[in-house]
Amino acid sequence: MDSHEISTHDAEADARNESLLIYVNGELVPKAEAKISVYDSGFMLGDGMWEGLRLYDGEWAFFDEHMDRLFNSLKSISIDIGMGPEDVRNILDQTAAANDMVSDAHCRLMITRGRKAKPFQHPGLSRYGPTIVAIVEHSKPAEGLQSRGIQLATVPQVRGLPTSQDPKFNSHSKLNCVIACLQAEQAGADEGLMLDPHGFVNTTNACNFFIVRRDEVWTSTGDYCMNGVTRAKVIELCRQNGIPVFERNFSLYEAYGADEAFLTGTFGAQTPVASIDGKTIGAEGGAGPVTRRIRELYKELVTETVARQRSVRGQKT
């Protein structure tokens, strides 16, 4: 595999994913038959929101945080799905159970404004209720990424102002990020490092970005990037465990000179960055001692969170 074909979402191959059942608008449908209308607003316009969640020991890690973001986003774009977070949890649990999944599974939950009466832009043409799809796959991050690290290239595509398309939306409209990914691959890298409108280091096309300098952890201000759940957990863990952490503006100068760098996301948790624009980061493929400590702290947090969620749900039943 060439380096430009690697991404933070690389997963170990699993033949079971060829015979999945996928949730589509209230039904569990075989993968080969899972379809939506070509009139769907998500297909036509990218008009919808999505969430990625991971299943650990029968629990969706940080479920409440993911639902807070999802329902805030849906409210912001005036999509009412007629159900609440617990109903969504039931959909995810039902889909996972139908596929015999307990752990090492990843869900892509997609909600759009639904099927349109005519193939035009106006939201009022979506007259048939929202479309809800849940794809839950057997999925483990490729182990090689931890030793190899990701190669980034700074790209001209930026994450823009909230007045154009707020980057805090986890929307189906991902063309901005797709263009950045293409620019990075064409530069021979794995993913694109995106700047904010003022030229400060921001995020990648797929994940949030952190650097480590002199045992301090830095990430962007969060003003122009998706405020990821994993990003928030890493910041919280640093604060709780005596690791200096800063949300600040910084330039490529500081990024190039970092001792370590890593990406955060629900799928890969923390993925080391080996190089930026051909410049090697650290001496260990980006994954130095601070990154490794954060990774262990995060694993412990997931275990504790899953146990707590299970206990709370047990008390309710």
N, C-alpha and C positions, 0 to 999 in steps of 0.2 A: 504494500500500500504506500503510495506517495505521501509525503508529509502534508501536502495541501488537501488530502482527502480525510484528514483526521479532525475531529471536533470534540468539544466537551460533552457531546451527547453520544459518543461512541459507546455501544453496548456489546456485551458478549452475545454471540449468536444463540438463539433458542428456537428450536423447531416448533415448539408448542404455539408460538405466535402465528403460525400459518392456519390454525384452526380455532381462532378466538371467536367468542361471542361478543358483540359490540352493542352497547345500549344506544338505540336511536328512537327518540320520542316515545318512550314507554314500552319498547319491545327490545328483546335480546335477539340479535340477528347475526347469523354467520358472517364472518369477515368478508367473504366474497359477495355477499348479498347486501352489505351495509351501504345504503345510498341515501342521498338527499336530493331534492329537486334542483335542477339547473336554475330555477327561479329563486332559490334561497338567497337571502340578502347577504349571508356570509360569503357565498360563492361569488355573487355579483359584485359586491362592494367592500368586502372585508368588514361588514357591519356586525360586530359581535365581540364578545370577550371570552377568554379562556383561562384556565388554571392548570398547572402541573402539580400533581401530588404524588408522594411516595408512600407505599404500604410497607409497614414494618410490623411483623408479628400481629397481623390482623387489625392494625390501627393506622389511620392516615395521619402521618406526623404533622403537627402544627396545623391541624384541620381548622381551628377557629380563626387563625391568622389568615389562612387562604380564603376562608369564607368572608371575612371582613373586607378583604380587598375585592373579591369577586362582586359582592353585593353593593359595595360602594361604587364600583365601576358600572355595574348595570343600572344603578339609580342615576348615575351621572349622564348616561346616554338614553335614559327613559325606556329601558326594557324591564318589564314586569313579568317574571316567569311563573307567578302564582304559587310559589312555594318558598320555604325557608331553608336554612342551612341543614336542619335535620332531614328534610326531604332529600336534599342533595346527597347527604351521607348515605341514606338508604339506597339511592341509585348506585353510588360507588360500591357499597357493600354487596349489593345484589349482583353487580357486574363481576366483581372480584370472585364472589362465591361461585358464580356460574362457570368461571374459568379455573376453579380449584386453586386460587391464589391466596396466600397468607402473608408472604414476605417477598422481597426482591421483585416488586411490581411497581410500575409507574403508570399514572393515569393522566391522560390529556382530556380534560373536561371542556367542551366547547358549547357555547351558547350564542345563538344569533337571533336577530330580530324576526327571522322566519321567512316563509315563502311569500313572494311578492305576487300581486295580481298582474302587474306589467313589468317589463324589464327596464325600469327607470329608477332614479335615485331616491325620490321622496320617501321618507320613512313611513308615511301613511299608506303606501302601497303594500306594506307588509301586513296583510289582513288575516292571517291564518294562525296567529300565535307563534311563540318562539320555537326555535329548533334547539333541542338538547341532545348532545351526543357525548358518550363517555367511552373512550378507548383505553382499556387497561391491558398493558402488555407485561409479560414476564421480562424483566429488564434489570440487568446488573451493569454498572459502569465498567468499561474495559479496564482491567487492572494495569495494563501497560502505560496508561496515561499518567499514573502516579510516578513512575520512574522516568518516563520520557519528557513529560511536560508539554505544554501547548506553545506554539510559535505564533506570536502576534505581529501584525503589521498595522501601523497607523494609517487610517483611510481618510479620504476627503469627505465622506458622508458623515454628517454630525447628527447627534440627538438634538432636536430643536426646542424651541420655546413652547411653553404650555398653550400659547395663543395660536399655534399652528396645529399641532397634534400633541397633546400632553403625553410625554414619555412615561408617565406613571400608569397609563392605561396598558393593560395586558391585552391588547386588542388583536383581532384577526387581521388588521391592516399592518402587516409586517414588512411591507416593501422597503421601507427605510432600512431595516436591518438586513434584508436579503441583499440589497445593493451593497451594503458595507461588507457583507460576507463575500460577495463576488469580487469586490475590489481587493480584499485581503488574499483570496485564493489566486487572483491574477498577479499578485505581488509575491507569490510563493509561500504564503503563510497559511496557518490553519484557521485563524479567525481575525476579525478586524477590531482594532482598538479605536474607539470612537471618541472624539473630543466634544466638548460642549460648545454652544454658540460663541463663547469668548475665548476658545482655544485651549481651555484647561482639559486635562485628562478626565474622562467621564466613565465609560463602560465599554464592554465589547458588544458585538452584534447579538450575542446570546446570553451573556452573563454579566454580573457585577464584578468590578475589578478592584483589587487591593494590592498595595505594595508594603514592604517592610524595609524601613531605613533605621539603622542603629537601634534595633529592637523596638521601634515604634511602628504601629500599623496605621497606614493611611488609606483612606478611600475618598471618593468625591463627595461633594456636599449633599448629593442626592437630589438636587434641584432639577436636574435634566436627565435623570435615568429612572428606569423601573426600580422602585424601592423593594427589592426582593425580600422574601421571608428569610431566606438563608443569610442574606446580607445583614438583616436586622439581628439575627441570632448570633452571628459572628461578632458584631459590635457589642452586643450585650455580654457575650462570653468574655471578651477582652476586658470589659469594665469590671466584671465580677471576679476576674482572676489576675488582676494586677498587671495586665498587659496594656501599655499606653496605646490608645486608639484615637484617631482624629478624623473627622469628616471635614475636609478642607479642599480648597483649590490648590492644585499643583500642576506643574507642566511636565512635558516630556523629559526635561532636564532631570527632574527628580526620579521619574520612572526609569530612565536609562541607568541611573546610578543606584537603583535599589539593590538591596542585599537579597531580597526574595520578592516574589510576586505570585499571586494566586487569584483564581476566579471562583465565584460562588454561584451556586444554583441548586434548585431542588433535586435535580437528577444527579449531578456529580459531586454535590456537597462542596468540597474545596479541591480545585484542580490546579496544580502548579503551572506557572508560566516559565518556560525555559529561555525564551528570547523575545525581544521587542525590536522590530526593524533590523533584525540581524545581529543585535547586540545581546550577548549572553547575560542572563540575570543570575547572579550568584554563582556558586560552584557546584551546585547539586541539582541542576535542572529546575531551579526556582524553588524547590521544596526544601528550604532550610529548617532550622530548629523551631522557629516561631510558627511557620506554616504547619509543621508536624504536630506541634502542641495544640494549635487551634483545631486541627483535624481530630485529635483524640478527645478534646473537650466537647466537640460537636457530637461525636459518636456517643459519648456519655449522656449528653443532653437529649439526644433522640431516644435512647434507652429509657431515661427517666420520664420523658414526656409521654412515651407510648404506655409505660406502666401506669402513669397517672390518669391518662385518658381512659384506659381500660377499667381502672378502679372507679372512676366517676360514672362511666356508662353502666358498670355493674350495679352501682348503688341506685341508679335510676330505674333499673329493671327489677 
